[in-house]
Structure formats: structure tokens, C-alpha cells
């Protein structure tokens, strides 16, 4: 089973998974996640936290219910016809 959530202090595990390639780390964690991991590694005070991998986000997008896919698609339309 793939691991889809990493704590900020698990950078070694992430790097081992992708072969210590920072571009691959960024692809797995996304830009914000990779930035937070990098700041943690550099000793910048970052509150404890986690990031969800891009794989998890892609899987969610692929498998979410149809009703969830339509949320916000008609944000400018209103029931009163004012949009």
C-alpha cells in the first residue's frame, strides 16, 4: 500500500522513496509540501504538521463522487437567475 501522508520530519523516508532526487520529492509532495519539508530540514521553525501526496490528491480526484465534482462549477449562477 502506498503511503499518502508524510509528517514534516519524515523527509528521509520521502527521499528514500524517490531516490534522493529533489525534483521527484517536489513532484510527490507538491510545491508547498516540498517547501515545508525543506524548511524543516534547514532548521526553520515550522509547526509540526503533515502533507498529503499528490498521488493521494490525484486518486481522490479520480474517485470522488459525481456530486462532489460539481461543487463550485456554477458559482456565478444563482437559483434566482441573477448570475
N, CA, C and O atoms as a Tinker XYZ file with bonds, in Angstrom:
   332  protein
     1  N      0.841000   -1.181000    0.000000    73     2
     2  CA     0.000000    0.000000    0.000000    64     1     3
     3  C      0.889000    1.249000    0.000000    63     2     4     5
     4  O      1.872000    1.325000    0.737000    81     3
     5  N      0.533000    2.206000   -0.824000    73     3     6
     6  CA     1.289000    3.445000   -0.898000    64     5     7
     7  C      1.039000    4.284000    0.347000    63     6     8     9
     8  O     -0.052000    4.271000    0.919000    81     7
     9  N      2.067000    5.007000    0.750000    73     7    10
    10  CA     1.907000    5.953000    1.846000    64     9    11
    11  C      1.536000    7.292000    1.221000    63    10    12    13
    12  O      2.241000    7.794000    0.345000    81    11
    13  N      0.438000    7.861000    1.671000    73    11    14
    14  CA    -0.066000    9.090000    1.073000    64    13    15
    15  C      0.049000   10.309000    1.988000    63    14    16    17
    16  O     -0.227000   11.428000    1.553000    81    15
    17  N      0.449000   10.115000    3.239000    73    15    18
    18  CA     0.589000   11.225000    4.177000    64    17    19
    19  C      1.959000   11.118000    4.837000    63    18    20    21
    20  O      2.333000   10.060000    5.342000    81    19
    21  N      2.697000   12.213000    4.829000    73    19    22
    22  CA     4.014000   12.250000    5.455000    64    21    23
    23  C      4.076000   13.400000    6.452000    63    22    24    25
    24  O      3.622000   14.509000    6.170000    81    23
    25  N      4.643000   13.119000    7.620000    73    23    26
    26  CA     4.921000   14.159000    8.594000    64    25    27
    27  C      6.106000   14.984000    8.105000    63    26    28    29
    28  O      6.941000   14.476000    7.356000    81    27
    29  N      6.194000   16.242000    8.514000    73    27    30
    30  CA     7.281000   17.101000    8.053000    64    29    31
    31  C      8.654000   16.546000    8.411000    63    30    32    33
    32  O      9.627000   16.819000    7.708000    81    31
    33  N      8.753000   15.775000    9.486000    73    31    34
    34  CA    10.055000   15.244000    9.878000    64    33    35
    35  C     10.384000   13.899000    9.211000    63    34    36    37
    36  O     11.333000   13.229000    9.617000    81    35
    37  N      9.624000   13.506000    8.209000    73    35    38
    38  CA     9.861000   12.242000    7.503000    64    37    39
    39  C     10.528000   12.447000    6.139000    63    38    40    41
    40  O     10.336000   11.644000    5.226000    81    39
    41  N     11.304000   13.514000    6.003000    73    39    42
    42  CA    11.938000   13.804000    4.720000    64    41    43
    43  C     12.861000   12.676000    4.271000    63    42    44    45
    44  O     12.906000   12.360000    3.083000    81    43
    45  N     13.595000   12.066000    5.194000    73    43    46
    46  CA    14.486000   10.964000    4.819000    64    45    47
    47  C     13.695000    9.832000    4.164000    63    46    48    49
    48  O     14.147000    9.241000    3.183000    81    47
    49  N     12.529000    9.535000    4.704000    73    47    50
    50  CA    11.679000    8.488000    4.137000    64    49    51
    51  C     11.186000    8.868000    2.734000    63    50    52    53
    52  O     11.147000    8.029000    1.834000    81    51
    53  N     10.815000   10.131000    2.564000    73    51    54
    54  CA    10.364000   10.600000    1.256000    64    53    55
    55  C     11.510000   10.515000    0.249000    63    54    56    57
    56  O     11.329000   10.020000   -0.863000    81    55
    57  N     12.691000   10.998000    0.643000    73    55    58
    58  CA    13.842000   10.962000   -0.262000    64    57    59
    59  C     14.215000    9.528000   -0.617000    63    58    60    61
    60  O     14.576000    9.253000   -1.761000    81    59
    61  N     14.136000    8.614000    0.340000    73    59    62
    62  CA    14.439000    7.212000    0.060000    64    61    63
    63  C     13.443000    6.645000   -0.951000    63    62    64    65
    64  O     13.810000    5.846000   -1.812000    81    63
    65  N     12.196000    7.060000   -0.840000    73    63    66
    66  CA    11.162000    6.552000   -1.754000    64    65    67
    67  C     11.407000    6.992000   -3.191000    63    66    68    69
    68  O     11.161000    6.232000   -4.127000    81    67
    69  N     11.893000    8.217000   -3.365000    73    67    70
    70  CA    12.052000    8.757000   -4.720000    64    69    71
    71  C     13.510000    8.813000   -5.177000    63    70    72    73
    72  O     13.799000    9.365000   -6.239000    81    71
    73  N     14.415000    8.261000   -4.405000    73    71    74
    74  CA    15.812000    8.206000   -4.829000    64    73    75
    75  C     16.608000    9.468000   -4.601000    63    74    76    77
    76  O     17.512000    9.769000   -5.380000    81    75
    77  N     16.301000   10.215000   -3.556000    73    75    78
    78  CA    17.022000   11.442000   -3.180000    64    77    79
    79  C     17.083000   12.481000   -4.292000    63    78    80    81
    80  O     18.028000   13.268000   -4.356000    81    79
    81  N     16.104000   12.487000   -5.150000    73    79    82
    82  CA    16.017000   13.448000   -6.241000    64    81    83
    83  C     15.017000   14.524000   -5.814000    63    82    84    85
    84  O     13.836000   14.234000   -5.625000    81    83
    85  N     15.489000   15.770000   -5.663000    73    83    86
    86  CA    14.610000   16.814000   -5.123000    64    85    87
    87  C     13.441000   17.113000   -6.059000    63    86    88    89
    88  O     12.347000   17.424000   -5.588000    81    87
    89  N     13.646000   17.027000   -7.368000    73    87    90
    90  CA    12.527000   17.237000   -8.297000    64    89    91
    91  C     11.454000   16.174000   -8.093000    63    90    92    93
    92  O     10.262000   16.463000   -8.198000    81    91
    93  N     11.876000   14.942000   -7.800000    73    91    94
    94  CA    10.918000   13.866000   -7.543000    64    93    95
    95  C     10.211000   14.078000   -6.201000    63    94    96    97
    96  O      9.027000   13.770000   -6.061000    81    95
    97  N     10.946000   14.608000   -5.213000    73    95    98
    98  CA    10.320000   14.935000   -3.919000    64    97    99
    99  C      9.245000   15.992000   -4.152000    63    98   100   101
   100  O      8.132000   15.882000   -3.637000    81    99
   101  N      9.582000   17.001000   -4.920000    73    99   102
   102  CA     8.626000   18.077000   -5.213000    64   101   103
   103  C      7.410000   17.543000   -5.974000    63   102   104   105
   104  O      6.281000   17.967000   -5.727000    81   103
   105  N      7.648000   16.616000   -6.898000    73   103   106
   106  CA     6.536000   16.026000   -7.652000    64   105   107
   107  C      5.631000   15.211000   -6.731000    63   106   108   109
   108  O      4.413000   15.209000   -6.910000    81   107
   109  N      6.206000   14.521000   -5.753000    73   107   110
   110  CA     5.423000   13.693000   -4.842000    64   109   111
   111  C      4.662000   14.525000   -3.819000    63   110   112   113
   112  O      3.503000   14.239000   -3.518000    81   111
   113  N      5.315000   15.555000   -3.285000    73   111   114
   114  CA     4.713000   16.329000   -2.194000    64   113   115
   115  C      4.023000   17.605000   -2.651000    63   114   116   117
   116  O      3.305000   18.231000   -1.870000    81   115
   117  N      4.226000   17.996000   -3.896000    73   115   118
   118  CA     3.712000   19.279000   -4.347000    64   117   119
   119  C      4.639000   20.395000   -3.882000    63   118   120   121
   120  O      5.475000   20.183000   -3.003000    81   119
   121  N      4.499000   21.557000   -4.452000    73   119   122
   122  CA     5.392000   22.668000   -4.150000    64   121   123
   123  C      5.349000   23.127000   -2.706000    63   122   124   125
   124  O      6.393000   23.330000   -2.085000    81   123
   125  N      4.149000   23.293000   -2.166000    73   123   126
   126  CA     4.022000   23.758000   -0.776000    64   125   127
   127  C      4.536000   22.707000    0.191000    63   126   128   129
   128  O      5.255000   23.030000    1.136000    81   127
   129  N      4.171000   21.449000   -0.039000    73   127   130
   130  CA     4.635000   20.373000    0.832000    64   129   131
   131  C      6.146000   20.256000    0.808000    63   130   132   133
   132  O      6.776000   20.130000    1.858000    81   131
   133  N      6.736000   20.296000   -0.383000    73   131   134
   134  CA     8.187000   20.195000   -0.502000    64   133   135
   135  C      8.867000   21.379000    0.175000    63   134   136   137
   136  O      9.907000   21.221000    0.813000    81   135
   137  N      8.279000   22.560000    0.034000    73   135   138
   138  CA     8.852000   23.735000    0.692000    64   137   139
   139  C      8.853000   23.614000    2.200000    63   138   140   141
   140  O      9.833000   23.977000    2.850000    81   139
   141  N      7.772000   23.109000    2.766000    73   139   142
   142  CA     7.704000   22.916000    4.218000    64   141   143
   143  C      8.689000   21.855000    4.680000    63   142   144   145
   144  O      9.306000   21.999000    5.735000    81   143
   145  N      8.842000   20.791000    3.901000    73   143   146
   146  CA     9.829000   19.767000    4.248000    64   145   147
   147  C     11.235000   20.347000    4.187000    63   146   148   149
   148  O     12.060000   20.066000    5.056000    81   147
   149  N     11.514000   21.152000    3.169000    73   147   150
   150  CA    12.830000   21.750000    3.007000    64   149   151
   151  C     13.137000   22.713000    4.155000    63   150   152   153
   152  O     14.257000   22.728000    4.664000    81   151
   153  N     12.149000   23.518000    4.566000    73   151   154
   154  CA    12.353000   24.429000    5.699000    64   153   155
   155  C     12.600000   23.647000    6.985000    63   154   156   157
   156  O     13.433000   24.036000    7.804000    81   155
   157  N     11.871000   22.537000    7.160000    73   155   158
   158  CA    12.077000   21.700000    8.338000    64   157   159
   159  C     13.497000   21.163000    8.347000    63   158   160   161
   160  O     14.169000   21.179000    9.379000    81   159
   161  N     13.952000   20.688000    7.194000    73   159   162
   162  CA    15.307000   20.142000    7.087000    64   161   163
   163  C     16.349000   21.216000    7.383000    63   162   164   165
   164  O     17.387000   20.922000    7.975000    81   163
   165  N     16.088000   22.446000    6.983000    73   163   166
   166  CA    17.030000   23.545000    7.181000    64   165   167
   167  C     17.006000   24.085000    8.610000    63   166   168   169
   168  O     17.817000   24.943000    8.960000    81   167
   169  N     16.082000   23.589000    9.440000    73   167   170
   170  CA    16.013000   24.032000   10.823000    64   169   171
   171  C     15.155000   25.258000   11.051000    63   170   172   173
   172  O     15.153000   25.820000   12.147000    81   171
   173  N     14.422000   25.683000   10.025000    73   171   174
   174  CA    13.497000   26.806000   10.181000    64   173   175
   175  C     12.354000   26.334000   11.073000    63   174   176   177
   176  O     11.835000   25.235000   10.876000    81   175
   177  N     11.953000   27.145000   12.050000    73   175   178
   178  CA    10.863000   26.702000   12.923000    64   177   179
   179  C      9.536000   26.583000   12.156000    63   178   180   181
   180  O      8.910000   27.582000   11.799000    81   179
   181  N      9.141000   25.360000   11.921000    73   179   182
   182  CA     7.882000   25.059000   11.237000    64   181   183
   183  C      7.022000   24.279000   12.222000    63   182   184   185
   184  O      7.493000   23.291000   12.787000    81   183
   185  N      5.784000   24.689000   12.447000    73   183   186
   186  CA     4.928000   23.918000   13.369000    64   185   187
   187  C      4.825000   22.465000   12.895000    63   186   188   189
   188  O      4.860000   22.201000   11.694000    81   187
   189  N      4.698000   21.534000   13.826000    73   187   190
   190  CA     4.538000   20.134000   13.422000    64   189   191
   191  C      3.339000   20.005000   12.485000    63   190   192   193
   192  O      2.304000   20.641000   12.683000    81   191
   193  N      3.497000   19.185000   11.483000    73   191   194
   194  CA     2.399000   19.020000   10.545000    64   193   195
   195  C      2.664000   17.883000    9.583000    63   194   196   197
   196  O      3.560000   17.064000    9.785000    81   195
   197  N      1.866000   17.853000    8.535000    73   195   198
   198  CA     1.964000   16.789000    7.546000    64   197   199
   199  C      1.565000   17.335000    6.192000    63   198   200   201
   200  O      1.012000   18.429000    6.079000    81   199
   201  N      1.852000   16.563000    5.184000    73   199   202
   202  CA     1.383000   16.888000    3.839000    64   201   203
   203  C      0.818000   15.629000    3.200000    63   202   204   205
   204  O      1.266000   14.517000    3.477000    81   203
   205  N     -0.152000   15.822000    2.362000    73   203   206
   206  CA    -0.777000   14.736000    1.613000    64   205   207
   207  C     -0.117000   14.721000    0.241000    63   206   208   209
   208  O      0.047000   15.772000   -0.379000    81   207
   209  N      0.259000   13.548000   -0.237000    73   207   210
   210  CA     0.975000   13.460000   -1.510000    64   209   211
   211  C      0.084000   13.825000   -2.688000    63   210   212   213
   212  O     -1.144000   13.783000   -2.608000    81   211
   213  N      0.737000   14.182000   -3.772000    73   211   214
   214  CA    -0.002000   14.458000   -5.000000    64   213   215
   215  C     -0.689000   13.192000   -5.503000    63   214   216   217
   216  O     -1.744000   13.266000   -6.133000    81   215
   217  N     -0.093000   12.025000   -5.227000    73   215   218
   218  CA    -0.735000   10.759000   -5.604000    64   217   219
   219  C     -2.091000   10.618000   -4.919000    63   218   220   221
   220  O     -3.068000   10.203000   -5.542000    81   219
   221  N     -2.143000   10.966000   -3.639000    73   219   222
   222  CA    -3.409000   10.880000   -2.906000    64   221   223
   223  C     -4.426000   11.859000   -3.480000    63   222   224   225
   224  O     -5.597000   11.515000   -3.644000    81   223
   225  N     -3.988000   13.066000   -3.783000    73   223   226
   226  CA    -4.902000   14.062000   -4.356000    64   225   227
   227  C     -5.429000   13.596000   -5.712000    63   226   228   229
   228  O     -6.617000   13.735000   -6.003000    81   227
   229  N     -4.540000   13.045000   -6.538000    73   227   230
   230  CA    -4.971000   12.559000   -7.850000    64   229   231
   231  C     -5.953000   11.402000   -7.720000    63   230   232   233
   232  O     -6.925000   11.322000   -8.471000    81   231
   233  N     -5.702000   10.507000   -6.771000    73   231   234
   234  CA    -6.604000    9.374000   -6.558000    64   233   235
   235  C     -7.975000    9.859000   -6.094000    63   234   236   237
   236  O     -9.003000    9.337000   -6.527000    81   235
   237  N     -7.987000   10.856000   -5.212000    73   235   238
   238  CA    -9.248000   11.423000   -4.756000    64   237   239
   239  C    -10.016000   12.040000   -5.939000    63   238   240   241
   240  O    -11.213000   11.807000   -6.108000    81   239
   241  N     -9.305000   12.821000   -6.743000    73   239   242
   242  CA    -9.956000   13.453000   -7.894000    64   241   243
   243  C    -10.567000   12.414000   -8.820000    63   242   244   245
   244  O    -11.652000   12.616000   -9.365000    81   243
   245  N     -9.866000   11.306000   -8.994000    73   243   246
   246  CA   -10.328000   10.256000   -9.893000    64   245   247
   247  C    -11.540000    9.515000   -9.340000    63   246   248   249
   248  O    -12.389000    9.063000  -10.108000    81   247
   249  N    -11.631000    9.384000   -8.019000    73   247   250
   250  CA   -12.649000    8.521000   -7.413000    64   249   251
   251  C    -13.719000    9.242000   -6.612000    63   250   252   253
   252  O    -14.574000    8.585000   -6.018000    81   251
   253  N    -13.704000   10.545000   -6.576000    73   251   254
   254  CA   -14.701000   11.245000   -5.766000    64   253   255
   255  C    -16.086000   11.107000   -6.389000    63   254   256   257
   256  O    -16.216000   10.904000   -7.596000    81   255
   257  N    -17.111000   11.218000   -5.559000    73   255   258
   258  CA   -18.481000   11.090000   -6.064000    64   257   259
   259  C    -18.813000   12.186000   -7.075000    63   258   260   261
   260  O    -18.259000   13.283000   -7.015000    81   259
   261  N    -19.698000   11.887000   -7.982000    73   259   262
   262  CA   -20.093000   12.843000   -9.010000    64   261   263
   263  C    -20.594000   14.138000   -8.378000    63   262   264   265
   264  O    -20.283000   15.218000   -8.881000    81   263
   265  N    -21.353000   14.064000   -7.300000    73   263   266
   266  CA   -21.888000   15.276000   -6.666000    64   265   267
   267  C    -20.760000   16.180000   -6.172000    63   266   268   269
   268  O    -20.902000   17.403000   -6.199000    81   267
   269  N    -19.648000   15.607000   -5.725000    73   267   270
   270  CA   -18.522000   16.415000   -5.264000    64   269   271
   271  C    -17.789000   17.066000   -6.430000    63   270   272   273
   272  O    -17.178000   18.119000   -6.252000    81   271
   273  N    -17.833000   16.474000   -7.604000    73   271   274
   274  CA   -17.163000   17.038000   -8.781000    64   273   275
   275  C    -17.821000   18.323000   -9.243000    63   274   276   277
   276  O    -17.173000   19.174000   -9.854000    81   275
   277  N    -19.101000   18.467000   -8.954000    73   275   278
   278  CA   -19.836000   19.628000   -9.442000    64   277   279
   279  C    -19.860000   20.798000   -8.470000    63   278   280   281
   280  O    -20.385000   21.862000   -8.799000    81   279
   281  N    -19.306000   20.621000   -7.292000    73   279   282
   282  CA   -19.306000   21.702000   -6.308000    64   281   283
   283  C    -18.494000   22.870000   -6.856000    63   282   284   285
   284  O    -17.333000   22.708000   -7.233000    81   283
   285  N    -19.101000   24.024000   -6.895000    73   283   286
   286  CA   -18.421000   25.230000   -7.313000    64   285   287
   287  C    -18.332000   25.443000   -8.812000    63   286   288   289
   288  O    -17.803000   26.465000   -9.251000    81   287
   289  N    -18.830000   24.518000   -9.605000    73   287   290
   290  CA   -18.703000   24.689000  -11.055000    64   289   291
   291  C    -19.626000   25.775000  -11.577000    63   290   292   293
   292  O    -19.347000   26.373000  -12.616000    81   291
   293  N    -20.712000   26.041000  -10.880000    73   291   294
   294  CA   -21.647000   27.084000  -11.298000    64   293   295
   295  C    -21.728000   28.183000  -10.248000    63   294   296   297
   296  O    -22.813000   28.641000   -9.892000    81   295
   297  N    -20.582000   28.591000   -9.766000    73   295   298
   298  CA   -20.550000   29.564000   -8.677000    64   297   299
   299  C    -21.200000   30.889000   -9.052000    63   298   300   301
   300  O    -21.701000   31.595000   -8.177000    81   299
   301  N    -21.202000   31.238000  -10.327000    73   299   302
   302  CA   -21.778000   32.511000  -10.734000    64   301   303
   303  C    -23.272000   32.410000  -10.976000    63   302   304   305
   304  O    -23.946000   33.436000  -11.073000    81   303
   305  N    -23.799000   31.219000  -11.073000    73   303   306
   306  CA   -25.240000   31.050000  -11.299000    64   305   307
   307  C    -25.966000   31.040000   -9.970000    63   306   308   309
   308  O    -25.464000   30.504000   -8.982000    81   307
   309  N    -27.120000   31.620000   -9.947000    73   307   310
   310  CA   -27.938000   31.612000   -8.737000    64   309   311
   311  C    -29.315000   31.067000   -9.076000    63   310   312   313
   312  O    -29.752000   31.163000  -10.223000    81   311
   313  N    -30.010000   30.493000   -8.091000    73   311   314
   314  CA   -31.357000   29.991000   -8.364000    64   313   315
   315  C    -32.304000   31.079000   -8.849000    63   314   316   317
   316  O    -33.269000   30.799000   -9.560000    81   315
   317  N    -32.024000   32.326000   -8.461000    73   315   318
   318  CA   -32.909000   33.415000   -8.856000    64   317   319
   319  C    -32.616000   33.908000  -10.262000    63   318   320   321
   320  O    -33.305000   34.790000  -10.774000    81   319
   321  N    -31.599000   33.342000  -10.882000    73   319   322
   322  CA   -31.261000   33.758000  -12.251000    64   321   323
   323  C    -30.431000   35.025000  -12.300000    63   322   324   325
   324  O    -30.314000   35.643000  -13.358000    81   323
   325  N    -29.858000   35.420000  -11.191000    73   323   326
   326  CA   -29.084000   36.658000  -11.145000    64   325   327
   327  C    -27.645000   36.505000  -11.582000    63   326   328   329
   328  O    -26.886000   37.472000  -11.518000    81   327
   329  N    -27.232000   35.297000  -12.036000    73   327   330
   330  CA   -25.825000   35.101000  -12.372000    64   329   331
   331  C    -25.639000   35.016000  -13.783000    63   330   332
   332  O    -24.511000   34.851000  -14.248000    81   331
